[in-house]
């Protein structure tokens, strides 16, 4: 398995992640998002998406929750932070270790 780190957003702001070694994708709709996720799901270990895109990946999150990888994190790439990504990360950590750390 190739170790891949991927970042996905609606704007070119995502290209910042290239300097960190991420493969980046700019998507313009739900169909493009599904296409990208299908193509990277088998090899990706970390997927960072813009917080606004979380609604588009509900079915993938459920499917990926049963596996160790890929880890999906939502960050505010295209706008100011709404807190959604941090809340999801808290819930995922709590579920994984059984303790509320933060």
RAPEUR-V967499 format. One record per helix or strand of 3 or more residues. SS is the DSSP state (H for helix, E for strand). FROM is the first residue (numbers start at 1). TO is the last residue. Records with the same first field share a line. If there is no record, write none. Layout:
SS = FROM-TO  FROM-TO
This chain:
E = 4-9  23-26  44-50  71-75
H = 12-20  30-40  51-65  84-97
